Amino acid sequence: MTDIAELQELATTVRAVLTKHGDHAALSRAVDNDAGFDERLWQLLCEQVGVAALAIPEEYGGVGADLDTALVVLEELGRTLHNPPMLGSAVLGVQAVLASGDTAAAQRLLPEVAEGTRTLAVCWADENGWAPSGAVARPAGFGVRADGNALTGTAHYVLDGVNADTLLVVTEAGLYEIDATTTGVTRAVTRTMDPTRRLSTVTFDGAAATLLTADSAAITARLRDVAWAALAAEQVGAAEQCLDDTVEYSKSRVQFGRPIGSFQALKHRMADMYVLVESSRSAAYSAIANLDRPVTGETTLDLEAARIHCSQTFRSVTSEMVQMHGGIAITWEHPAHLFFKRAHGDAELFGMPARPLARPA
């Protein structure tokens, strides 16, 4: 676990860059451009802060920090809704390569990922989504099948899929690496409710690929754990920003001659929002702390609890944000609708725990 003071310093640095270069106007431009994210902002984060290199070991050109360090960046990105290739490439893509144990692939791919010049995209969902924890005989990514080193089928809901340089494809036969420009690969943007997070469909028609590991179960388990923890961190940042914006608005919006924040009923609602955000932060941080520990029933329970609670908190807080902002919150120019859409999109992203969390008697 990284030193807390270092994590706080990193968060401050990332927030400063996002405040200066990633305001709402920048987000609006990013949503409408071909890449789906602010490429200049991503370049600044890579060059000035080194965010893409954080979770990459030093022997592969990275910083060699623990995974929790990279998730601090995701928490700050959540506050702005910017969605550069941090989650899909620098976190999930890197973890997939490292989990494969293929050192040649790591040496070939990760130095450029650390520099921000190569983007990875993980294909591990079919048309029904991601396999839930505890699923039987239904490995995620089975929409793509391998015939030797040739891939056929369709992967759905791929982060950074359209712009990625390298695709990492999970099949029942294992994890494959494939150049995104290879003959037989077709990529298309998937229309979703959340315009700030671009997902893609990737179709393979006998495309030549390289096998990195045959252990698809271990890869999907690691990807699911990291994805849920990373998403929880991002949701905490976004929910906290919604709370901060709502409190600030309540101080300036005057009704009946008084700031609406002085009304007891609204104070209570904002206090409830605060409790939700802070309890979600505790749940997320607990799950993140367990990522590099041996998997046990307790660590799995913490992760699943974070997945559920952070998603519910984000949806609740965005709903309160919209209601307490009143009419301005339902205008296209105000960011409230984007947070609301992100919250409901996140609730489906990467799937949900397949069983209740209650411990057996």
N, C-alpha and C positions, 0 to 999 in steps of 0.2 A: 504494500500500500504506500503510495506516494505521500510525502510530507504534506500536511494540510496547508501550511504557509505557502508552499510552492504551488499547490493547486489554486489557492486564492489569488496568488500573483498571476498565474496563467489566466484565470477567469477575468481578472481586471484588464489584462492586456488584450485579450480577445474582445472583450466588451468595448474597449476603447476603439479598436479597429472597426467593429460593427457600428458603433455610434457615429463614427466619422464617415464611413463609406457605405453603410447598409441601412439607411433610413427607409421609410415606407415608399418613397418615390423610387428608390433603387430596387426595392422588392417588386413594385409594379412593373418596372421595366424588365426585370428578370423573368417574371411570369410570362411575359409576351414574347421574349426572344426565342430563337431556335434552340438554344441549349437548355432552356428551362431553369437556368440559374445564372447568377451574376459572375461571369468568368473573370472579370477584373478583381472582384472581391475575393474570389477563391485564390487568385494569383497572389494577392497581397497577404492573405492568411498563410499561404505556403511559404512565401519568401520572407516575410517579416516575423512570423511567429513559428513557422515550421510545423503547422498542425498535422499535415499529412504524414509526417515522419514520426509522430509521437509514439505510436504503438508498434513501430517496426524496430526489431533488434538492431543493435549497432553493426553487427557483421553484415547486415543487408542495407546499410546506408541510412539507418534510422537513428532516432534519439535513444531508443532502448528503454523508454519509460513504461510503467505499468499501464494496463488498459484503462484504468480509472482516469488517467490523465487525459486520454483522448475523449472520454465521455464528458469531461468538463467542457470541452469545446462544443459538444453537441448540446449541452444544457444552455450555453450562451447562444448558440444558433437558434434554439427553440424560442428564445425571447424575441427574435426578429422574424422568424419563419423562413429565413433564408435556407436554401437546401442545396448547397454545393455537394460535390462527391465525397463528403466526409463520412456519412453513415454507410452509403452503399459501397464505396471503394476503400477509403482509408481505415474503416473499422471492419465491416463484414468481409470485404474482399481480402484484406490482409489476414484476417483471422482464418479464413478458409484456406489460404495458401499455407499458413503456418501449421494449421491442424492437419494438413495433408502429410506433413513430414518430408516433403520433397524438397531437399535443399537446393537442387539445381533450379527448380522453378522459382524458389524464393530468391536466389541470387540473380536470376534473369529478370524477374518482374518487380521486386520490391524496391530496389534503388530508385527506379523511375517513379514509382508511386510516392516514395518519400519526397521526391523533388516536386511532385505535383504535375509531372509531365505525362504520366500514364494513369488511366482510369480503369479500374476493375469493376465488373458487374457480376453479381452472383445470381444464377438462374436456379431457383430451388422451390418454385411453386407451380402447380398446374392450374387448370381452370377453376378448381374448387378451393384454391388457396393453399395455405401451408398446413402441413400435418400438425395436429395438436399434440401436446405432450401426452405420452401414454398411448398414442395411436398404435394399432396393431396392423401389420401387413399393409401399410399405406405410407411408404417413404415419400417425403416431399420431393418434388421434382420428377416424379415418375411419368409426367407428361412427355418427357424426353427419354428416349431409349437409345441404348448404345449397341451397335452391331460391329464388334471389334473396335476400331477407332473411328467409326463413322456415327454421327449423331442424327437422329430423326425424331421429329415431334415438335411440340410448342411449349415454351416456358412463359408463364404469365406473371404480371405484377413485378417486373424487374426494375429495381432502382438503378438509375443511370444507364439503362440498357441501350438507348439510342446513341449516346455519345461515348460509350465505353470503348477503349482500345482492345481490351481482353475480356473474354467471357469465361466465367467459371461455372460449369454446368454440373448439377447434381443429378445422377441417374441411379437406377437400382444397381448398376454395375460399378458405381463409384463416382469420383469427382474428376471432371475433365477440364482441360484448358484449351481454349480455342481462340484464334485471332478473329476479332469481330468482323473483319473485312473478307474473311475466307468465303470462297464460293459455296453456296448452299445455305448462307445465313441471311435471313430477312428480318428487319427490325421495324417496329411501328409503335407510335405513341398510343397509349391506352387512355381514353377519355375518362376522367375521374371527377368526383365532386370537389376535391381539393386541388386548386390550380397551382399551389405553391410546391407540391411534391409530384414530380413527373414520373409516372410508371410506364413501362413498355411491355410489349409482347415480342418475344424473339422466337422465330420459327427456324428449325433446322431441317434441311433436306439432304441427307447423306453427307453432311459437312464433316471434313476431316478434323479430328481433335486428338489431344494427347492425354492419356490417363495419368493422373497424379497420385491417386490412391483408390483402392477398391473398397475401402471401408466407408460406405455412404452413411451408415447409421451414426458413426462417430462424428462425421462432418455435419450432418443435419442437427444432431444434438448440440454441438458447439455453436452452430449458427443460431439456433433458436435461443439458447441461453444468452448469447451476446446481444442478439437483436432485441430481446425483451428488456434487458437491462439498459441498453443504449436508448431505446425508445422511451423508457421510464425517465431517464435523465433529461431527454429533450422535452418531454411533457411537463416535467417540473419547472423547467425554465420558462416554457410558454405560459403555464398556468400562473406563475409568479408575475410575469409581465402583465397578464390580464388583470390580476389583483392590483398591481401598482397603478395601472392606467385607470382602473375604476375608482380607487381611492383619490387619485389626483383630480379626476373629473368631478367627484362629489364635493371637492373643496371649492371648485369654481362655478359649478352650476347652481344658480340661485332660483329658488321657488318660494313663494309667499314671503319674500323679503329675507330669506335665510339660505345659506348654502345647504344643499340637500344632504350633505354629509353630517349635518348637525341633527338630523332626524333619527330618533332612537331605533326605529324599525330598520333603517338602512345601515346603521352602525352594527346592529346584530347580524345582518346578512353579510356584511363585509368581514365581521369577526369569524363567521362560519367559513367564509372563503379562506381566510388566513389559516384556520385550523386544518382545512383540507389540504392546502398547499404544503404546510409544514409536516403534516403526517405523511404526505406523499413523498416529500423529500427524505424523510427517515426510511420509508419503505424502499425507495430507489437506491439510496446509499447503502443500505443493508444488502440488497441484491447485488450491487456492483462490487462490494467488498468480497462477496463469495465467488466471483467469477474465476479466480485463479486458485480456489481451494478445491479439495476433493468433493465430488458430488455425493451428497447424502440426502436423506429425506428432509432434513431441516433446511439445507441450502436450497433445495428444489421448492420447498414451501415458501421460503422468502422471495424467491424469484417470481413464482406464480402470484403471490400476494401483491408484489410491486406491479406486475403486469395489469392486474385487475384494478387495484386501488388508484394507480396513477391515471389510468384511462377514465375511470369514473370521475375522478377529481377534475381532470381537464375538461370533460364535458359539462360538469356542474358549474365550474367557474366561468367558462365561456358563456353559458346560458345566463348566469347572473350578470355578467359583464354587459351583455346585450340588453337585458331588462333595465339595468340601472343607468345605462347611457341614454335610454329612451330612443326617440326617433332618429337621432344622428347615427346610432349603431346599425341601422338597416340601410344606410346609404352605401353606395359602391366605394366612395372615397375613403370611408373610415375602415380601419383594419379589423374591426370586430368580426365581420363576416368571414374573414380569412382565418382567424383563430377558431371560430366556430366550425368551419369546414375541416380544418386540420384536426380538431379534436375528434370529430366523428370519423374521419378517415383513419386516424391513428388507432381507433378502437377495433378496426378490422385488419390493420397491417400486421403481418407476421402471425396471425392467428391468436387464439386465446387458450388458456388451460382447459383441458377436456374433462376435468373432474372438479368436484367441489373441494374447498380448501379445509373443511372441518377435519380435525384430527380424529381418528377412530378412538372409541372409548377404551 
